[in-house]
Amino acid sequence: MIKNQKILKEMAQERISRLLGMAKARTLDKRGSDALSKRYVGIAKKIVSHYKMPKGRQMKAEVCGSCDSVLVPGINCSVRLASSYGYIVYRCRCGAEKHVMYREAASKGFGSATAFDRASKSHRD
């Protein structure tokens, strides 16, 4: 039974990645509405909840949490860099924001100063 569960989760992961790829392709294809892309993302979320799997890195990074649309910079979201805080802000059309940390020092609460910056300031004094 354990072996079957492992195979089922692998198949579910393949389906999720394929659905997210199809959703991204549909979003990049500017001919129609975004409804089919959102449907693909909804099906992928149902698979994740059915098999009690964690959301993958791809789903967390590329999908808006409030409107289920695939975030493609320049098409349906804007991107800005909050360099003083060390994160990237993705703003969807629906108004929701997603913050992705890119600097380790900022995520640990040190603000914008890295360990190198702090050492050089104390060395100058």
Secondary structure, DSSP 8 states (H G I E B T S, - for coil): -HHHHHHHHHHHHHHHHHHHHHHHHHHH-TTS-SHHHHHHHHHHHHHHHHTT----HHHHHHB-TTT--B--BTTTEEEEEETTTTEEEEEETTS-EEEEE--HHHHTT-TT--HHHHHHHHHH-
